[in-house]
Amino acid sequence: MPTASLVAVDTSLVGPPSATVREAEIDGAISIYDGRTHRVAVLNSTASDVWRLADGEHSLAAIIRLLASAYSVDAEQIYADVEHAVGELRAAGLLAAAP
């Protein structure tokens, strides 16, 4: 499947973080505290990169393109992983619902 088809799938904005979420960055990795659930999540470096871009200014397609460029890989290679990471962040209530 061509890369252009993959990254054009979702143009809705991702994020911003939910109002109850606080974050801290330690050695390049982000730890997230959700004041609503009192849960902490420690993101690996790749998930931290996704989190930084899930700011309400970027779509899923844009996040995939930016990370593919930063990692020097084809968007097809990271599409499923980035989509999964965003889905997990949304499911955990860490990202605000899209407008």
Wavefront OBJ file of the C-alpha trace (Angstrom):
o trace
v 0.000 0.000 0.000
v 1.489 3.412 -0.894
v 2.664 5.640 1.931
v 0.448 8.535 0.837
v -2.635 6.362 1.383
v -1.550 5.396 4.863
v -0.804 8.850 6.177
v -3.928 10.390 4.682
v -6.213 8.081 6.659
v -6.830 10.223 9.760
v -6.709 13.989 9.567
v -8.446 14.682 12.896
v -6.281 16.413 15.464
v -4.706 14.321 18.218
v -4.836 15.799 21.707
v -4.234 17.991 23.538
v -3.560 16.228 26.830
v -6.540 16.003 29.163
v -6.786 18.762 31.753
v -6.173 16.290 34.601
v -2.843 15.117 33.181
v 0.533 16.316 34.414
v 3.827 15.282 32.882
v 7.492 15.252 33.769
v 10.397 14.537 31.473
v 13.360 12.628 32.864
v 16.276 11.684 30.622
v 14.156 12.116 27.489
v 11.305 9.868 28.642
v 7.986 11.260 29.782
v 6.122 10.208 32.908
v 2.429 11.060 32.968
v 0.251 11.425 36.051
v -3.528 11.414 35.621
v -5.096 13.261 38.544
v -8.502 11.797 37.679
v -7.441 8.175 38.105
v -4.273 8.735 40.181
v -2.374 6.523 37.757
v 1.138 7.029 36.467
v 2.434 5.954 33.076
v 6.085 5.993 32.073
v 6.449 6.246 28.317
v 9.356 4.796 26.401
v 11.257 7.130 24.090
v 9.088 6.429 21.057
v 5.826 6.848 22.962
v 7.294 10.027 24.455
v 7.813 11.350 20.924
v 4.195 10.542 20.070
v 3.041 12.267 23.295
v 4.997 15.431 22.484
v 3.253 15.658 19.112
v -0.217 14.870 20.510
v -0.711 18.532 21.297
v -3.985 19.249 19.527
v -2.078 20.840 16.649
v -1.156 17.667 14.724
v -3.284 14.982 13.096
v -2.418 11.300 13.273
v -1.227 11.549 9.672
v 1.042 14.491 10.526
v 2.462 12.708 13.572
v 3.287 9.665 11.453
v 4.942 11.799 8.763
v 6.994 13.769 11.322
v 8.172 10.667 13.163
v 8.943 8.802 9.939
v 11.104 11.713 8.879
v 12.792 11.989 12.286
v 13.507 8.245 12.393
v 14.463 8.073 8.684
v 11.936 5.309 7.949
v 8.942 4.941 5.665
v 5.624 5.978 7.180
v 4.323 2.484 6.414
v 6.843 1.022 8.864
v 5.583 3.009 11.844
v 1.935 3.600 10.945
v 0.465 0.751 13.001
v 2.670 1.438 16.024
v 1.886 5.158 16.109
v -1.820 4.516 15.565
v -1.745 1.997 18.419
v 0.088 4.407 20.757
v -2.410 7.191 20.064
v -5.273 4.737 20.571
v -3.866 3.650 23.923
v -3.413 7.262 25.074
v -6.986 8.049 24.038
v -8.398 4.903 25.648
v -6.648 5.719 28.916
v -8.274 9.153 28.869
v -4.912 10.903 28.701
v -5.844 12.878 25.591
v -8.779 15.225 25.384
v -11.514 14.256 22.958
v -11.207 15.740 19.498
v -13.474 18.762 18.949
l 1 2 3 4 5 6 7 8 9 10 11 12 13 14 15 16 17 18 19 20 21 22 23 24 25 26 27 28 29 30 31 32 33 34 35 36 37 38 39 40 41 42 43 44 45 46 47 48 49 50 51 52 53 54 55 56 57 58 59 60 61 62 63 64 65 66 67 68 69 70 71 72 73 74 75 76 77 78 79 80 81 82 83 84 85 86 87 88 89 90 91 92 93 94 95 96 97 98 99
